[in-house]
Amino acid sequence: MNKEWYSAKELVGVGSFPSTPQAINQRAKAEGWRKQRRSGVQGKALEYHISSLPAEVVEELIARDDQAQYLLNSTQPEQLWYAILLQMNDEERKKATSVILRIGIDEFLRRLGD
């Protein structure tokens, strides 16, 4: 998935999200989502980082971007790893990181090859 930042307008109705940008902005503020000012737009338009969004919303965004086809055609390993991480929940990310740190990346890759 190439896109990392989404405006409230783009998130309207995704998953269980509210049906207005204002309600999404309120939720983002209440939950402390990672944000940045949207470039090229007048006013205080914000966009939110995908890492701040609930897993169900990320999954739907990935599905909308036809992620499966993208992954099959991806030639950029870092983008593939990022997409994999986005599909994991917090506990899975912690476990995967722990395994890689404990056994090392070379051993991790060797085990994947078995």
C-alpha positions as CSV (number, residue, x, y, z in Angstrom):
1,M,0.0,0.0,0.0
2,N,1.6,3.2,-1.1
3,K,-0.7,5.6,0.6
4,E,0.0,6.4,4.3
5,W,-2.1,9.5,4.9
6,Y,-5.8,9.9,4.6
7,S,-8.1,12.9,5.0
8,A,-11.3,12.7,7.1
9,K,-13.2,13.0,3.8
10,E,-11.5,9.9,2.5
11,L,-12.3,8.0,5.6
12,V,-16.0,8.7,5.7
13,G,-18.0,5.5,5.9
14,V,-15.0,3.2,5.8
15,G,-15.5,0.3,8.2
16,S,-17.5,1.5,11.2
17,F,-16.4,5.1,10.8
18,P,-18.9,7.9,11.0
19,S,-20.6,9.4,7.9
20,T,-19.2,12.9,8.2
21,P,-15.7,14.3,8.1
22,Q,-16.5,16.4,11.2
23,A,-17.2,13.2,13.3
24,I,-14.0,11.6,12.0
25,N,-12.0,14.6,13.0
26,Q,-13.6,14.5,16.5
27,R,-12.8,10.9,16.9
28,A,-9.2,11.5,15.7
29,K,-8.8,14.3,18.3
30,A,-10.2,12.2,21.1
31,E,-8.0,9.2,20.3
32,G,-4.9,11.2,19.6
33,W,-4.3,10.0,16.0
34,R,-1.0,10.9,14.3
35,K,-1.8,13.8,12.0
36,Q,-0.2,16.3,9.6
37,R,-1.5,19.3,7.7
38,R,-2.6,18.5,4.3
39,S,-0.3,20.2,1.7
40,G,-1.7,22.2,-1.1
41,V,-5.0,22.9,0.8
42,Q,-6.0,26.2,2.3
43,G,-7.1,26.3,5.9
44,K,-6.5,23.7,8.6
45,A,-7.1,20.6,6.5
46,L,-5.6,17.5,8.3
47,E,-4.8,14.0,7.2
48,Y,-4.2,11.0,9.4
49,H,-1.6,8.4,9.3
50,I,-2.7,4.8,8.6
51,S,-0.9,3.5,11.7
52,S,-3.4,5.5,13.8
53,L,-6.5,3.9,12.3
54,P,-8.3,0.9,13.7
55,A,-7.4,-2.5,12.1
56,E,-10.8,-3.0,10.5
57,V,-10.4,0.4,8.7
58,V,-6.9,-0.4,7.5
59,E,-8.1,-3.8,6.2
60,E,-10.9,-2.2,4.2
61,L,-8.5,0.5,2.8
62,I,-6.2,-2.3,1.7
63,A,-9.0,-4.2,0.1
64,R,-10.1,-1.1,-1.7
65,D,-6.6,-0.6,-3.1
66,D,-6.7,-4.2,-4.4
67,Q,-3.8,-5.0,-2.1
68,A,-3.6,-8.6,-3.1
69,Q,-2.7,-7.7,-6.7
70,Y,-0.3,-5.1,-5.5
71,L,1.5,-7.5,-3.3
72,L,1.9,-10.1,-6.1
73,N,3.4,-7.4,-8.3
74,S,5.5,-5.6,-5.7
75,T,9.1,-5.3,-6.6
76,Q,9.9,-3.2,-3.5
77,P,10.6,-5.4,-0.5
78,E,10.2,-2.6,2.0
79,Q,6.7,-1.9,0.8
80,L,5.8,-5.6,1.1
81,W,7.1,-5.7,4.7
82,Y,5.2,-2.6,5.5
83,A,2.0,-4.1,4.1
84,I,2.6,-7.3,6.1
85,L,3.1,-5.3,9.3
86,L,-0.1,-3.4,8.7
87,Q,-2.1,-6.6,8.4
88,M,-0.8,-7.8,11.8
89,N,-2.4,-6.9,15.1
90,D,-0.2,-5.4,17.9
91,E,0.5,-8.7,19.5
92,E,1.5,-10.3,16.3
93,R,3.9,-7.4,15.5
94,K,5.5,-7.7,19.0
95,K,6.0,-11.5,18.5
96,A,7.5,-11.1,15.0
97,T,9.8,-8.4,16.2
98,S,10.8,-10.4,19.2
99,V,11.6,-13.5,17.1
100,I,13.7,-11.5,14.6
101,L,15.6,-9.8,17.4
102,R,16.2,-13.0,19.3
103,I,17.3,-15.2,16.4
104,G,18.6,-12.6,14.0
105,I,17.4,-11.9,10.5
106,D,19.7,-14.5,8.8
107,E,18.3,-17.3,10.9
108,F,14.7,-16.0,10.4
109,L,15.2,-16.0,6.6
110,R,16.8,-19.5,6.8
111,R,13.8,-20.8,8.7
112,L,11.4,-19.3,6.1
113,G,13.2,-21.2,3.4
114,D,12.7,-24.6,5.0
